[in-house]
Amino acid sequence: MAQWLPAARAVEASGPLHKGSRFSVQFDTRDTELEVVDFNPPNVFGWLERVGRRYWQTFFRLEFAGGSTRLTVQQV
């Protein structure tokens, strides 16, 4: 995550990600704990923030779009 999300400086997880797992992220200005709420590799990844912006949800969806990939990001 620290490689593809610019504000994420560090990520710590106790094991592989799956729906229901939790992990910690250090962003530029804050630390938070996230819970995976949607996970369907390689197309869908979504989390719920447990610390900081409580209950804020972020979803990523990758879709084939001809010769490229369409990325949809939704925040709830």
mmCIF file as gemmi writes it, N, C-alpha and C atoms, coordinates in Angstrom:
data_model
loop_
_atom_site.group_PDB
_atom_site.id
_atom_site.type_symbol
_atom_site.label_atom_id
_atom_site.label_alt_id
_atom_site.label_comp_id
_atom_site.label_asym_id
_atom_site.label_entity_id
_atom_site.label_seq_id
_atom_site.pdbx_PDB_ins_code
_atom_site.Cartn_x
_atom_site.Cartn_y
_atom_site.Cartn_z
_atom_site.occupancy
_atom_site.B_iso_or_equiv
_atom_site.pdbx_formal_charge
_atom_site.auth_seq_id
_atom_site.auth_asym_id
_atom_site.pdbx_PDB_model_num
ATOM 1 N N . MET Axp A 1 ? 0.822 -1.194 0 1 0 ? 1 A 1
ATOM 2 C CA . MET Axp A 1 ? 0 0 0 1 0 ? 1 A 1
ATOM 3 C C . MET Axp A 1 ? 0.864 1.256 0 1 0 ? 1 A 1
ATOM 4 N N . ALA Axp A 2 ? 1.968 1.22 0.732 1 0 ? 2 A 1
ATOM 5 C CA . ALA Axp A 2 ? 2.867 2.372 0.767 1 0 ? 2 A 1
ATOM 6 C C . ALA Axp A 2 ? 3.481 2.63 -0.609 1 0 ? 2 A 1
ATOM 7 N N . GLN Axp A 3 ? 3.448 1.646 -1.502 1 0 ? 3 A 1
ATOM 8 C CA . GLN Axp A 3 ? 4.005 1.808 -2.849 1 0 ? 3 A 1
ATOM 9 C C . GLN Axp A 3 ? 3.011 2.444 -3.815 1 0 ? 3 A 1
ATOM 10 N N . TRP Axp A 4 ? 1.701 2.281 -3.601 1 0 ? 4 A 1
ATOM 11 C CA . TRP Axp A 4 ? 0.725 2.802 -4.561 1 0 ? 4 A 1
ATOM 12 C C . TRP Axp A 4 ? -0.186 3.891 -4.013 1 0 ? 4 A 1
ATOM 13 N N . LEU Axp A 5 ? -0.166 4.158 -2.715 1 0 ? 5 A 1
ATOM 14 C CA . LEU Axp A 5 ? -0.971 5.231 -2.127 1 0 ? 5 A 1
ATOM 15 C C . LEU Axp A 5 ? -0.006 6.272 -1.57 1 0 ? 5 A 1
ATOM 16 N N . PRO Axp A 6 ? 0.173 7.397 -2.269 1 0 ? 6 A 1
ATOM 17 C CA . PRO Axp A 6 ? 1.239 8.345 -1.946 1 0 ? 6 A 1
ATOM 18 C C . PRO Axp A 6 ? 1.304 8.8 -0.487 1 0 ? 6 A 1
ATOM 19 N N . ALA Axp A 7 ? 0.181 8.996 0.182 1 0 ? 7 A 1
ATOM 20 C CA . ALA Axp A 7 ? 0.198 9.507 1.553 1 0 ? 7 A 1
ATOM 21 C C . ALA Axp A 7 ? 0.552 8.435 2.589 1 0 ? 7 A 1
ATOM 22 N N . ALA Axp A 8 ? 0.507 7.163 2.21 1 0 ? 8 A 1
ATOM 23 C CA . ALA Axp A 8 ? 0.796 6.073 3.149 1 0 ? 8 A 1
ATOM 24 C C . ALA Axp A 8 ? 2.311 5.894 3.28 1 0 ? 8 A 1
ATOM 25 N N . ARG Axp A 9 ? 2.841 6.173 4.479 1 0 ? 9 A 1
ATOM 26 C CA . ARG Axp A 9 ? 4.28 6.042 4.715 1 0 ? 9 A 1
ATOM 27 C C . ARG Axp A 9 ? 4.657 4.632 5.151 1 0 ? 9 A 1
ATOM 28 N N . ALA Axp A 10 ? 3.78 3.974 5.916 1 0 ? 10 A 1
ATOM 29 C CA . ALA Axp A 10 ? 4.084 2.628 6.421 1 0 ? 10 A 1
ATOM 30 C C . ALA Axp A 10 ? 2.784 1.871 6.662 1 0 ? 10 A 1
ATOM 31 N N . VAL Axp A 11 ? 2.852 0.562 6.5 1 0 ? 11 A 1
ATOM 32 C CA . VAL Axp A 11 ? 1.696 -0.313 6.703 1 0 ? 11 A 1
ATOM 33 C C . VAL Axp A 11 ? 2.158 -1.504 7.526 1 0 ? 11 A 1
ATOM 34 N N . GLU Axp A 12 ? 1.336 -1.903 8.495 1 0 ? 12 A 1
ATOM 35 C CA . GLU Axp A 12 ? 1.663 -3.062 9.322 1 0 ? 12 A 1
ATOM 36 C C . GLU Axp A 12 ? 0.441 -3.957 9.415 1 0 ? 12 A 1
ATOM 37 N N . ALA Axp A 13 ? 0.613 -5.223 9.042 1 0 ? 13 A 1
ATOM 38 C CA . ALA Axp A 13 ? -0.467 -6.207 9.12 1 0 ? 13 A 1
ATOM 39 C C . ALA Axp A 13 ? 0.096 -7.47 9.752 1 0 ? 13 A 1
ATOM 40 N N . SER Axp A 14 ? -0.752 -8.22 10.457 1 0 ? 14 A 1
ATOM 41 C CA . SER Axp A 14 ? -0.296 -9.43 11.134 1 0 ? 14 A 1
ATOM 42 C C . SER Axp A 14 ? -0.277 -10.647 10.212 1 0 ? 14 A 1
ATOM 43 N N . GLY Axp A 15 ? -0.799 -10.514 9.011 1 0 ? 15 A 1
ATOM 44 C CA . GLY Axp A 15 ? -0.816 -11.629 8.073 1 0 ? 15 A 1
ATOM 45 C C . GLY Axp A 15 ? -1.426 -11.183 6.76 1 0 ? 15 A 1
ATOM 46 N N . PRO Axp A 16 ? -1.742 -12.134 5.883 1 0 ? 16 A 1
ATOM 47 C CA . PRO Axp A 16 ? -2.348 -11.795 4.595 1 0 ? 16 A 1
ATOM 48 C C . PRO Axp A 16 ? -3.7 -11.102 4.789 1 0 ? 16 A 1
ATOM 49 N N . LEU Axp A 17 ? -4.025 -10.203 3.881 1 0 ? 17 A 1
ATOM 50 C CA . LEU Axp A 17 ? -5.307 -9.5 3.965 1 0 ? 17 A 1
ATOM 51 C C . LEU Axp A 17 ? -6.443 -10.386 3.471 1 0 ? 17 A 1
ATOM 52 N N . HIS Axp A 18 ? -7.581 -10.256 4.13 1 0 ? 18 A 1
ATOM 53 C CA . HIS Axp A 18 ? -8.817 -10.93 3.74 1 0 ? 18 A 1
ATOM 54 C C . HIS Axp A 18 ? -9.957 -10.122 4.345 1 0 ? 18 A 1
ATOM 55 N N . LYS Axp A 19 ? -11.159 -10.371 3.915 1 0 ? 19 A 1
ATOM 56 C CA . LYS Axp A 19 ? -12.305 -9.646 4.46 1 0 ? 19 A 1
ATOM 57 C C . LYS Axp A 19 ? -12.369 -9.876 5.969 1 0 ? 19 A 1
ATOM 58 N N . GLY Axp A 20 ? -12.428 -8.781 6.725 1 0 ? 20 A 1
ATOM 59 C CA . GLY Axp A 20 ? -12.479 -8.861 8.18 1 0 ? 20 A 1
ATOM 60 C C . GLY Axp A 20 ? -11.139 -8.62 8.86 1 0 ? 20 A 1
ATOM 61 N N . SER Axp A 21 ? -10.03 -8.711 8.118 1 0 ? 21 A 1
ATOM 62 C CA . SER Axp A 21 ? -8.728 -8.471 8.747 1 0 ? 21 A 1
ATOM 63 C C . SER Axp A 21 ? -8.516 -6.988 8.994 1 0 ? 21 A 1
ATOM 64 N N . ARG Axp A 22 ? -7.638 -6.687 9.945 1 0 ? 22 A 1
ATOM 65 C CA . ARG Axp A 22 ? -7.326 -5.305 10.302 1 0 ? 22 A 1
ATOM 66 C C . ARG Axp A 22 ? -5.841 -5.064 10.118 1 0 ? 22 A 1
ATOM 67 N N . PHE Axp A 23 ? -5.51 -3.812 9.776 1 0 ? 23 A 1
ATOM 68 C CA . PHE Axp A 23 ? -4.113 -3.434 9.637 1 0 ? 23 A 1
ATOM 69 C C . PHE Axp A 23 ? -3.952 -1.959 9.959 1 0 ? 23 A 1
ATOM 70 N N . SER Axp A 24 ? -2.714 -1.574 10.281 1 0 ? 24 A 1
ATOM 71 C CA . SER Axp A 24 ? -2.41 -0.199 10.668 1 0 ? 24 A 1
ATOM 72 C C . SER Axp A 24 ? -1.685 0.509 9.534 1 0 ? 24 A 1
ATOM 73 N N . VAL Axp A 25 ? -2.002 1.799 9.366 1 0 ? 25 A 1
ATOM 74 C CA . VAL Axp A 25 ? -1.367 2.603 8.321 1 0 ? 25 A 1
ATOM 75 C C . VAL Axp A 25 ? -0.921 3.928 8.926 1 0 ? 25 A 1
ATOM 76 N N . GLN Axp A 26 ? 0.3 4.329 8.589 1 0 ? 26 A 1
ATOM 77 C CA . GLN Axp A 26 ? 0.798 5.653 8.953 1 0 ? 26 A 1
ATOM 78 C C . GLN Axp A 26 ? 0.713 6.519 7.705 1 0 ? 26 A 1
ATOM 79 N N . PHE Axp A 27 ? -0.206 7.492 7.736 1 0 ? 27 A 1
ATOM 80 C CA . PHE Axp A 27 ? -0.314 8.461 6.659 1 0 ? 27 A 1
ATOM 81 C C . PHE Axp A 27 ? 0.565 9.651 7 1 0 ? 27 A 1
ATOM 82 N N . ASP Axp A 28 ? 0.689 10.604 6.099 1 0 ? 28 A 1
ATOM 83 C CA . ASP Axp A 28 ? 1.539 11.773 6.329 1 0 ? 28 A 1
ATOM 84 C C . ASP Axp A 28 ? 1.225 12.483 7.636 1 0 ? 28 A 1
ATOM 85 N N . THR Axp A 29 ? -0.062 12.688 7.919 1 0 ? 29 A 1
ATOM 86 C CA . THR Axp A 29 ? -0.439 13.495 9.083 1 0 ? 29 A 1
ATOM 87 C C . THR Axp A 29 ? -1.17 12.723 10.163 1 0 ? 29 A 1
ATOM 88 N N . ARG Axp A 30 ? -1.384 11.429 9.991 1 0 ? 30 A 1
ATOM 89 C CA . ARG Axp A 30 ? -2.146 10.682 10.992 1 0 ? 30 A 1
ATOM 90 C C . ARG Axp A 30 ? -1.855 9.19 10.903 1 0 ? 30 A 1
ATOM 91 N N . ASP Axp A 31 ? -2.145 8.49 12.001 1 0 ? 31 A 1
ATOM 92 C CA . ASP Axp A 31 ? -2.083 7.029 12.056 1 0 ? 31 A 1
ATOM 93 C C . ASP Axp A 31 ? -3.499 6.518 12.198 1 0 ? 31 A 1
ATOM 94 N N . THR Axp A 32 ? -3.78 5.365 11.605 1 0 ? 32 A 1
ATOM 95 C CA . THR Axp A 32 ? -5.123 4.821 11.675 1 0 ? 32 A 1
ATOM 96 C C . THR Axp A 32 ? -5.091 3.296 11.655 1 0 ? 32 A 1
ATOM 97 N N . GLU Axp A 33 ? -6.214 2.704 12.024 1 0 ? 33 A 1
ATOM 98 C CA . GLU Axp A 33 ? -6.413 1.26 11.902 1 0 ? 33 A 1
ATOM 99 C C . GLU Axp A 33 ? -7.551 1.05 10.914 1 0 ? 33 A 1
ATOM 100 N N . LEU Axp A 34 ? -7.33 0.161 9.956 1 0 ? 34 A 1
ATOM 101 C CA . LEU Axp A 34 ? -8.315 -0.11 8.914 1 0 ? 34 A 1
ATOM 102 C C . LEU Axp A 34 ? -8.788 -1.552 8.999 1 0 ? 34 A 1
ATOM 103 N N . GLU Axp A 35 ? -10.046 -1.764 8.645 1 0 ? 35 A 1
ATOM 104 C CA . GLU Axp A 35 ? -10.609 -3.119 8.555 1 0 ? 35 A 1
ATOM 105 C C . GLU Axp A 35 ? -11.027 -3.364 7.115 1 0 ? 35 A 1
ATOM 106 N N . VAL Axp A 36 ? -10.612 -4.49 6.56 1 0 ? 36 A 1
ATOM 107 C CA . VAL Axp A 36 ? -10.973 -4.837 5.19 1 0 ? 36 A 1
ATOM 108 C C . VAL Axp A 36 ? -12.451 -5.229 5.164 1 0 ? 36 A 1
ATOM 109 N N . VAL Axp A 37 ? -13.256 -4.511 4.364 1 0 ? 37 A 1
ATOM 110 C CA . VAL Axp A 37 ? -14.691 -4.786 4.282 1 0 ? 37 A 1
ATOM 111 C C . VAL Axp A 37 ? -15.108 -5.324 2.916 1 0 ? 37 A 1
ATOM 112 N N . ASP Axp A 38 ? -14.233 -5.215 1.92 1 0 ? 38 A 1
ATOM 113 C CA . ASP Axp A 38 ? -14.505 -5.754 0.591 1 0 ? 38 A 1
ATOM 114 C C . ASP Axp A 38 ? -13.175 -6.182 -0.009 1 0 ? 38 A 1
ATOM 115 N N . PHE Axp A 39 ? -13.083 -7.43 -0.444 1 0 ? 39 A 1
ATOM 116 C CA . PHE Axp A 39 ? -11.814 -7.952 -0.932 1 0 ? 39 A 1
ATOM 117 C C . PHE Axp A 39 ? -12.091 -9.019 -1.976 1 0 ? 39 A 1
ATOM 118 N N . ASN Axp A 40 ? -11.826 -8.685 -3.222 1 0 ? 40 A 1
ATOM 119 C CA . ASN Axp A 40 ? -12.027 -9.614 -4.323 1 0 ? 40 A 1
ATOM 120 C C . ASN Axp A 40 ? -10.88 -9.417 -5.323 1 0 ? 40 A 1
ATOM 121 N N . PRO Axp A 41 ? -9.689 -9.967 -4.996 1 0 ? 41 A 1
ATOM 122 C CA . PRO Axp A 41 ? -8.52 -9.755 -5.852 1 0 ? 41 A 1
ATOM 123 C C . PRO Axp A 41 ? -8.747 -10.324 -7.258 1 0 ? 41 A 1
ATOM 124 N N . PRO Axp A 42 ? -8.229 -9.714 -8.264 1 0 ? 42 A 1
ATOM 125 C CA . PRO Axp A 42 ? -7.409 -8.51 -8.256 1 0 ? 42 A 1
ATOM 126 C C . PRO Axp A 42 ? -8.214 -7.238 -8.546 1 0 ? 42 A 1
ATOM 127 N N . ASN Axp A 43 ? -9.531 -7.295 -8.427 1 0 ? 43 A 1
ATOM 128 C CA . ASN Axp A 43 ? -10.351 -6.167 -8.876 1 0 ? 43 A 1
ATOM 129 C C . ASN Axp A 43 ? -10.865 -5.224 -7.787 1 0 ? 43 A 1
ATOM 130 N N . VAL Axp A 44 ? -11.133 -5.726 -6.597 1 0 ? 44 A 1
ATOM 131 C CA . VAL Axp A 44 ? -11.825 -4.913 -5.589 1 0 ? 44 A 1
ATOM 132 C C . VAL Axp A 44 ? -11.101 -4.974 -4.251 1 0 ? 44 A 1
ATOM 133 N N . PHE Axp A 45 ? -10.98 -3.793 -3.624 1 0 ? 45 A 1
ATOM 134 C CA . PHE Axp A 45 ? -10.397 -3.695 -2.294 1 0 ? 45 A 1
ATOM 135 C C . PHE Axp A 45 ? -11.08 -2.532 -1.586 1 0 ? 45 A 1
ATOM 136 N N . GLY Axp A 46 ? -11.601 -2.778 -0.388 1 0 ? 46 A 1
ATOM 137 C CA . GLY Axp A 46 ? -12.263 -1.708 0.355 1 0 ? 46 A 1
ATOM 138 C C . GLY Axp A 46 ? -12.002 -1.832 1.839 1 0 ? 46 A 1
ATOM 139 N N . TRP Axp A 47 ? -11.939 -0.667 2.522 1 0 ? 47 A 1
ATOM 140 C CA . TRP Axp A 47 ? -11.687 -0.689 3.957 1 0 ? 47 A 1
ATOM 141 C C . TRP Axp A 47 ? -12.585 0.283 4.691 1 0 ? 47 A 1
ATOM 142 N N . LEU Axp A 48 ? -12.693 0.055 5.999 1 0 ? 48 A 1
ATOM 143 C CA . LEU Axp A 48 ? -13.415 0.897 6.938 1 0 ? 48 A 1
ATOM 144 C C . LEU Axp A 48 ? -12.405 1.402 7.946 1 0 ? 48 A 1
ATOM 145 N N . GLU Axp A 49 ? -12.378 2.714 8.168 1 0 ? 49 A 1
ATOM 146 C CA . GLU Axp A 49 ? -11.434 3.27 9.147 1 0 ? 49 A 1
ATOM 147 C C . GLU Axp A 49 ? -12 3.092 10.548 1 0 ? 49 A 1
ATOM 148 N N . ARG Axp A 50 ? -11.19 2.524 11.437 1 0 ? 50 A 1
ATOM 149 C CA . ARG Axp A 50 ? -11.584 2.26 12.823 1 0 ? 50 A 1
ATOM 150 C C . ARG Axp A 50 ? -11.057 3.321 13.778 1 0 ? 50 A 1
ATOM 151 N N . VAL Axp A 51 ? -9.991 4.022 13.385 1 0 ? 51 A 1
ATOM 152 C CA . VAL Axp A 51 ? -9.363 5.049 14.216 1 0 ? 51 A 1
ATOM 153 C C . VAL Axp A 51 ? -9.168 6.281 13.341 1 0 ? 51 A 1
ATOM 154 N N . GLY Axp A 52 ? -9.337 7.456 13.906 1 0 ? 52 A 1
ATOM 155 C CA . GLY Axp A 52 ? -9.185 8.69 13.136 1 0 ? 52 A 1
ATOM 156 C C . GLY Axp A 52 ? -10.514 9.088 12.526 1 0 ? 52 A 1
ATOM 157 N N . ARG Axp A 53 ? -10.66 8.865 11.229 1 0 ? 53 A 1
ATOM 158 C CA . ARG Axp A 53 ? -11.929 9.179 10.549 1 0 ? 53 A 1
ATOM 159 C C . ARG Axp A 53 ? -12.858 7.964 10.701 1 0 ? 53 A 1
ATOM 160 N N . ARG Axp A 54 ? -13.336 7.736 11.9 1 0 ? 54 A 1
ATOM 161 C CA . ARG Axp A 54 ? -14.123 6.535 12.212 1 0 ? 54 A 1
ATOM 162 C C . ARG Axp A 54 ? -15.285 6.35 11.238 1 0 ? 54 A 1
ATOM 163 N N . TYR Axp A 55 ? -15.423 5.11 10.777 1 0 ? 55 A 1
ATOM 164 C CA . TYR Axp A 55 ? -16.49 4.657 9.892 1 0 ? 55 A 1
ATOM 165 C C . TYR Axp A 55 ? -16.4 5.213 8.474 1 0 ? 55 A 1
ATOM 166 N N . TRP Axp A 56 ? -15.329 5.913 8.133 1 0 ? 56 A 1
ATOM 167 C CA . TRP Axp A 56 ? -15.088 6.384 6.777 1 0 ? 56 A 1
ATOM 168 C C . TRP Axp A 56 ? -14.692 5.164 5.95 1 0 ? 56 A 1
ATOM 169 N N . GLN Axp A 57 ? -15.347 4.944 4.805 1 0 ? 57 A 1
ATOM 170 C CA . GLN Axp A 57 ? -15.062 3.782 3.971 1 0 ? 57 A 1
ATOM 171 C C . GLN Axp A 57 ? -14.467 4.223 2.639 1 0 ? 57 A 1
ATOM 172 N N . THR Axp A 58 ? -13.474 3.474 2.173 1 0 ? 58 A 1
ATOM 173 C CA . THR Axp A 58 ? -12.839 3.739 0.892 1 0 ? 58 A 1
ATOM 174 C C . THR Axp A 58 ? -12.817 2.444 0.09 1 0 ? 58 A 1
ATOM 175 N N . PHE Axp A 59 ? -13.25 2.531 -1.176 1 0 ? 59 A 1
ATOM 176 C CA . PHE Axp A 59 ? -13.309 1.361 -2.053 1 0 ? 59 A 1
ATOM 177 C C . PHE Axp A 59 ? -12.538 1.639 -3.339 1 0 ? 59 A 1
ATOM 178 N N . PHE Axp A 60 ? -11.784 0.642 -3.807 1 0 ? 60 A 1
ATOM 179 C CA . PHE Axp A 60 ? -11.041 0.709 -5.054 1 0 ? 60 A 1
ATOM 180 C C . PHE Axp A 60 ? -11.553 -0.398 -5.965 1 0 ? 60 A 1
ATOM 181 N N . ARG Axp A 61 ? -11.774 -0.072 -7.239 1 0 ? 61 A 1
ATOM 182 C CA . ARG Axp A 61 ? -12.193 -1.075 -8.225 1 0 ? 61 A 1
ATOM 183 C C . ARG Axp A 61 ? -11.356 -0.891 -9.484 1 0 ? 61 A 1
ATOM 184 N N . LEU Axp A 62 ? -10.752 -1.983 -9.958 1 0 ? 62 A 1
ATOM 185 C CA . LEU Axp A 62 ? -9.987 -1.997 -11.205 1 0 ? 62 A 1
ATOM 186 C C . LEU Axp A 62 ? -10.796 -2.741 -12.255 1 0 ? 62 A 1
ATOM 187 N N . GLU Axp A 63 ? -10.909 -2.141 -13.449 1 0 ? 63 A 1
ATOM 188 C CA . GLU Axp A 63 ? -11.672 -2.758 -14.535 1 0 ? 63 A 1
ATOM 189 C C . GLU Axp A 63 ? -10.897 -2.64 -15.84 1 0 ? 63 A 1
ATOM 190 N N . PHE Axp A 64 ? -11.017 -3.661 -16.678 1 0 ? 64 A 1
ATOM 191 C CA . PHE Axp A 64 ? -10.41 -3.634 -18 1 0 ? 64 A 1
ATOM 192 C C . PHE Axp A 64 ? -11.12 -2.578 -18.843 1 0 ? 64 A 1
ATOM 193 N N . ALA Axp A 65 ? -10.344 -1.747 -19.541 1 0 ? 65 A 1
ATOM 194 C CA . ALA Axp A 65 ? -10.915 -0.688 -20.386 1 0 ? 65 A 1
ATOM 195 C C . ALA Axp A 65 ? -10.132 -0.629 -21.696 1 0 ? 65 A 1
ATOM 196 N N . GLY Axp A 66 ? -10.357 -1.605 -22.558 1 0 ? 66 A 1
ATOM 197 C CA . GLY Axp A 66 ? -9.627 -1.654 -23.818 1 0 ? 66 A 1
ATOM 198 C C . GLY Axp A 66 ? -8.164 -1.978 -23.568 1 0 ? 66 A 1
ATOM 199 N N . GLY Axp A 67 ? -7.272 -1.046 -23.919 1 0 ? 67 A 1
ATOM 200 C CA . GLY Axp A 67 ? -5.845 -1.278 -23.739 1 0 ? 67 A 1
ATOM 201 C C . GLY Axp A 67 ? -5.323 -0.701 -22.437 1 0 ? 67 A 1
ATOM 202 N N . SER Axp A 68 ? -6.22 -0.351 -21.525 1 0 ? 68 A 1
ATOM 203 C CA . SER Axp A 68 ? -5.783 0.235 -20.254 1 0 ? 68 A 1
ATOM 204 C C . SER Axp A 68 ? -6.652 -0.282 -19.102 1 0 ? 68 A 1
ATOM 205 N N . THR Axp A 69 ? -6.422 0.241 -17.93 1 0 ? 69 A 1
ATOM 206 C CA . THR Axp A 69 ? -7.174 -0.146 -16.745 1 0 ? 69 A 1
ATOM 207 C C . THR Axp A 69 ? -7.909 1.07 -16.18 1 0 ? 69 A 1
ATOM 208 N N . ARG Axp A 70 ? -9.186 0.905 -15.902 1 0 ? 70 A 1
ATOM 209 C CA . ARG Axp A 70 ? -9.979 1.967 -15.291 1 0 ? 70 A 1
ATOM 210 C C . ARG Axp A 70 ? -9.954 1.776 -13.776 1 0 ? 70 A 1
ATOM 211 N N . LEU Axp A 71 ? -9.625 2.833 -13.052 1 0 ? 71 A 1
ATOM 212 C CA . LEU Axp A 71 ? -9.601 2.819 -11.594 1 0 ? 71 A 1
ATOM 213 C C . LEU Axp A 71 ? -10.744 3.674 -11.097 1 0 ? 71 A 1
ATOM 214 N N . THR Axp A 72 ? -11.588 3.103 -10.242 1 0 ? 72 A 1
ATOM 215 C CA . THR Axp A 72 ? -12.667 3.842 -9.592 1 0 ? 72 A 1
ATOM 216 C C . THR Axp A 72 ? -12.399 3.845 -8.102 1 0 ? 72 A 1
ATOM 217 N N . VAL Axp A 73 ? -12.401 5.029 -7.492 1 0 ? 73 A 1
ATOM 218 C CA . VAL Axp A 73 ? -12.228 5.176 -6.053 1 0 ? 73 A 1
ATOM 219 C C . VAL Axp A 73 ? -13.493 5.812 -5.519 1 0 ? 73 A 1
ATOM 220 N N . GLN Axp A 74 ? -14.089 5.189 -4.506 1 0 ? 74 A 1
ATOM 221 C CA . GLN Axp A 74 ? -15.325 5.705 -3.907 1 0 ? 74 A 1
ATOM 222 C C . GLN Axp A 74 ? -15.104 5.829 -2.403 1 0 ? 74 A 1
ATOM 223 N N . GLN Axp A 75 ? -15.47 6.994 -1.856 1 0 ? 75 A 1
ATOM 224 C CA . GLN Axp A 75 ? -15.391 7.193 -0.405 1 0 ? 75 A 1
ATOM 225 C C . GLN Axp A 75 ? -16.781 7.448 0.114 1 0 ? 75 A 1
ATOM 226 N N . VAL Axp A 76 ? -17.12 6.773 1.213 1 0 ? 76 A 1
ATOM 227 C CA . VAL Axp A 76 ? -18.45 6.86 1.809 1 0 ? 76 A 1
ATOM 228 C C . VAL Axp A 76 ? -18.309 7.311 3.239 1 0 ? 76 A 1
